[in-house]
């Protein structure tokens, strides 16, 4: 398989400012990660280095590095002299990941509403305006819009005054299943209607933060992630013959 194809799309002639080209091991890790999330690998299935090296036309060195990344993300368990085996990632596991993210981001929104810092609010409003422009632009892909919404979430996580919480959110993005879910395959924002609804959700969050309404800011932020969770699970159920436990589908 050609690594240009592996990356999920043709490369644009010029990249957006600040976008870093992924290394070959990162591309392999991202592709295998998404395959695990989509259910293409079974729990406890062995990831064989040589098979991946042959599949992607690379040496075993980049594959070993990719497997280390998969282990850091909690998607495989590596055993010396035995190899790497896929962790059983169920839809309930993915629901739990969304719920944890919702709770942490809700706390970050509460902190920001308590402090009401004008520079943050200006940046948040600017980011929301960018997302609204994307929603109004014909031809905006779900993946492109998801990245715009992800930037809003990143802003909240980075500017939260609770540094321990910010670190937890950053680590969840970089070293857990959460960072995989949206990376290559969109799981939400498939229609302009849904995109406009997402913009309104963030506008409401900005209003509560600006007004210092801590409880409302936390609640609205959690609902944003629960709505995205429900859409993602719906999309994944189309590729996975699996049911999700209703016990985990909390709303507030």
C-alpha positions as CSV (number, residue, x, y, z in Angstrom):
1,X,0.0,0.0,0.0
2,X,1.3,3.4,-0.9
3,X,1.8,5.7,2.1
4,X,0.2,8.6,0.2
5,X,-2.9,6.5,0.0
6,X,-2.4,5.5,3.7
7,X,-2.6,9.1,4.7
8,X,-6.3,9.1,3.7
9,X,-6.3,11.9,1.1
10,X,-4.2,13.5,-1.6
11,X,-1.8,16.0,-0.2
12,X,-2.7,19.6,-1.0
13,X,-0.2,21.7,-2.9
14,X,0.5,23.7,0.2
15,X,-0.3,23.0,3.8
16,X,-2.2,25.2,6.2
17,X,0.1,27.2,8.4
18,X,1.2,25.2,11.5
19,X,0.3,21.8,10.1
20,X,3.1,19.3,10.6
21,X,3.7,16.4,8.1
22,X,3.3,13.1,9.8
23,X,6.2,10.7,9.8
24,X,5.9,7.3,8.2
25,X,5.6,5.5,11.6
26,X,2.9,8.0,12.7
27,X,1.0,7.4,9.4
28,X,1.1,3.6,10.0
29,X,0.1,4.0,13.6
30,X,-2.8,6.2,12.7
31,X,-4.0,3.9,10.0
32,X,-3.8,0.8,12.2
33,X,-5.4,2.7,15.1
34,X,-8.4,3.6,13.0
35,X,-8.6,0.0,11.8
36,X,-8.8,-1.1,15.4
37,X,-11.5,1.5,16.2
38,X,-13.5,0.4,13.1
39,X,-13.3,-3.2,14.3
40,X,-11.1,-4.5,11.5
41,X,-8.8,-6.0,14.1
42,X,-10.2,-8.4,16.7
43,X,-9.3,-8.2,20.4
44,X,-6.2,-10.3,21.2
45,X,-5.3,-10.5,17.5
46,X,-1.6,-10.4,17.0
47,X,0.0,-7.4,15.1
48,X,2.8,-9.0,13.0
49,X,5.7,-6.7,12.1
50,X,6.6,-8.3,8.9
51,X,3.0,-8.3,7.6
52,X,2.7,-4.5,8.2
53,X,6.1,-3.9,6.7
54,X,5.1,-5.8,3.6
55,X,1.7,-4.1,3.5
56,X,3.1,-0.6,3.6
57,X,6.3,-1.2,1.7
58,X,8.6,-0.2,4.5
59,X,11.3,-1.8,6.6
60,X,10.5,-3.3,10.0
61,X,12.1,-0.3,11.8
62,X,9.2,2.2,11.2
63,X,6.7,-0.6,12.0
64,X,8.3,-1.2,15.4
65,X,8.1,2.5,16.1
66,X,4.4,2.5,15.0
67,X,3.7,-0.4,17.3
68,X,5.3,1.5,20.2
69,X,2.9,4.4,19.4
70,X,-0.1,2.0,19.4
71,X,1.0,0.7,22.8
72,X,1.2,4.3,24.2
73,X,-2.3,4.9,23.0
74,X,-3.5,1.8,24.8
75,X,-4.5,0.0,21.6
76,X,-2.1,-2.9,21.8
77,X,-0.3,-4.8,24.6
78,X,3.3,-5.7,23.8
79,X,5.0,-8.7,25.3
80,X,8.7,-9.4,24.9
81,X,9.5,-12.4,22.7
82,X,5.7,-12.7,21.9
83,X,4.9,-9.6,20.1
84,X,2.0,-7.1,20.1
85,X,-1.7,-8.0,20.6
86,X,-4.7,-5.8,20.0
87,X,-6.6,-4.6,23.0
88,X,-10.3,-5.4,22.8
89,X,-11.8,-2.0,22.0
90,X,-15.6,-2.2,22.2
91,X,-18.2,0.4,21.5
92,X,-18.7,0.6,25.2
93,X,-15.0,1.4,25.5
94,X,-15.4,4.3,23.1
95,X,-18.5,5.6,24.9
96,X,-16.4,5.6,28.1
97,X,-13.7,7.7,26.4
98,X,-16.2,10.3,25.3
99,X,-17.7,10.4,28.8
100,X,-14.4,11.0,30.4
101,X,-13.5,13.7,27.8
102,X,-16.9,15.4,28.4
103,X,-16.4,15.5,32.2
104,X,-12.8,16.9,31.9
105,X,-13.8,19.5,29.3
106,X,-16.8,20.5,31.4
107,X,-14.5,21.3,34.3
108,X,-12.2,23.3,32.0
109,X,-15.3,25.3,30.8
110,X,-16.3,25.9,34.4
111,X,-12.8,27.2,35.2
112,X,-12.8,29.6,32.3
113,X,-16.3,30.9,33.2
114,X,-15.0,31.6,36.7
115,X,-12.1,33.7,35.4
116,X,-13.8,35.4,32.4
117,X,-10.5,36.4,30.7
118,X,-11.1,38.7,27.8
119,X,-8.2,37.6,25.6
120,X,-9.4,34.0,25.8
121,X,-13.0,35.0,25.0
122,X,-11.8,37.0,22.0
123,X,-9.9,34.0,20.7
124,X,-12.8,31.7,21.3
125,X,-15.2,34.0,19.4
126,X,-12.8,34.2,16.5
127,X,-12.5,30.4,16.4
128,X,-16.3,30.1,16.5
129,X,-16.6,32.6,13.6
130,X,-14.1,30.5,11.6
131,X,-16.2,27.4,12.3
132,X,-19.4,29.2,11.2
133,X,-17.7,30.3,8.0
134,X,-16.8,26.6,7.4
135,X,-20.4,25.6,7.9
136,X,-21.5,28.2,5.4
137,X,-19.0,27.2,2.8
138,X,-20.2,24.8,0.1
139,X,-18.0,21.7,-0.1
140,X,-16.7,21.8,3.4
141,X,-16.0,18.2,4.3
142,X,-17.0,16.7,7.7
143,X,-13.3,16.1,8.4
144,X,-12.4,19.7,7.7
145,X,-15.2,21.0,9.9
146,X,-14.3,18.5,12.6
147,X,-10.8,20.0,12.7
148,X,-12.3,23.5,13.1
149,X,-14.3,22.3,16.1
150,X,-11.3,20.4,17.5
151,X,-9.4,23.7,17.5
152,X,-12.1,25.2,19.7
153,X,-11.7,22.3,22.1
154,X,-8.0,22.7,22.1
155,X,-8.3,26.3,23.0
156,X,-10.5,25.5,26.0
157,X,-8.0,22.8,27.1
158,X,-4.9,24.9,26.7
159,X,-6.3,28.1,28.3
160,X,-7.9,26.5,31.3
161,X,-6.3,27.9,34.5
162,X,-6.1,24.5,36.1
163,X,-2.7,23.3,34.8
164,X,-3.1,19.8,36.0
165,X,-6.4,19.5,34.1
166,X,-4.8,21.0,31.0
167,X,-2.1,18.4,31.2
168,X,-4.6,15.6,31.6
169,X,-6.5,16.8,28.5
170,X,-3.3,17.1,26.5
171,X,-2.2,13.6,27.5
172,X,-5.6,12.2,26.6
173,X,-5.3,13.7,23.1
174,X,-1.7,12.5,22.5
175,X,-1.6,9.2,24.3
176,X,-5.0,7.6,24.4
177,X,-7.8,6.4,22.1
178,X,-9.3,9.9,22.1
179,X,-6.6,11.2,19.8
180,X,-7.4,8.5,17.3
181,X,-11.2,8.8,17.0
182,X,-11.3,11.9,14.8
183,X,-8.0,11.8,13.1
184,X,-8.7,10.4,9.7
185,X,-12.3,9.3,9.5
186,X,-15.1,11.8,10.4
187,X,-17.7,10.4,12.8
188,X,-19.9,13.4,13.0
189,X,-20.8,16.7,11.2
190,X,-21.9,14.9,8.1
191,X,-24.5,17.5,7.1
192,X,-24.6,21.4,7.0
193,X,-27.5,21.2,9.4
194,X,-25.4,19.3,12.0
195,X,-22.5,21.7,11.4
196,X,-24.6,24.8,12.0
197,X,-26.0,23.1,15.2
198,X,-22.5,22.6,16.4
199,X,-21.6,26.2,15.9
200,X,-24.7,27.2,17.9
201,X,-23.6,24.9,20.7
202,X,-20.3,26.6,20.9
203,X,-21.9,30.1,20.7
204,X,-24.0,29.2,23.7
205,X,-20.8,28.0,25.6
206,X,-19.1,31.3,24.8
207,X,-22.0,33.2,26.1
208,X,-22.1,31.4,29.4
209,X,-18.4,31.7,29.9
210,X,-18.5,35.4,29.2
211,X,-21.4,35.8,31.7
212,X,-19.5,33.8,34.3
213,X,-22.2,31.1,34.5
214,X,-19.9,28.3,35.7
215,X,-22.5,25.6,36.1
216,X,-24.2,26.3,32.7
217,X,-20.8,26.4,31.0
218,X,-19.9,23.0,32.3
219,X,-23.3,21.5,31.5
220,X,-23.3,22.9,27.9
221,X,-19.7,21.7,27.3
222,X,-20.6,18.2,28.5
223,X,-23.6,18.1,26.2
224,X,-21.4,19.0,23.2
225,X,-19.4,15.9,23.8
226,X,-22.4,13.7,24.5
227,X,-24.0,14.8,21.2
228,X,-20.7,14.0,19.3
229,X,-20.5,10.7,21.2
230,X,-23.9,9.7,20.0
231,X,-23.1,10.6,16.4
232,X,-19.8,8.7,16.5
233,X,-21.4,5.6,18.0
234,X,-24.0,5.7,15.3
235,X,-21.4,5.9,12.6
236,X,-19.3,3.1,14.1
237,X,-22.3,0.8,14.4
238,X,-22.5,0.8,10.7
239,X,-19.1,-0.9,10.4
240,X,-19.2,-3.0,13.6
241,X,-21.7,-5.7,14.3
242,X,-22.0,-4.7,17.9
243,X,-24.4,-3.2,20.3
244,X,-23.7,-0.5,22.9
245,X,-24.8,-0.6,26.5
246,X,-27.3,2.1,27.2
247,X,-25.9,2.4,30.8
248,X,-23.0,4.3,29.5
249,X,-25.0,6.8,27.4
250,X,-25.4,9.4,30.1
251,X,-26.7,12.8,29.1
252,X,-25.9,15.2,31.9
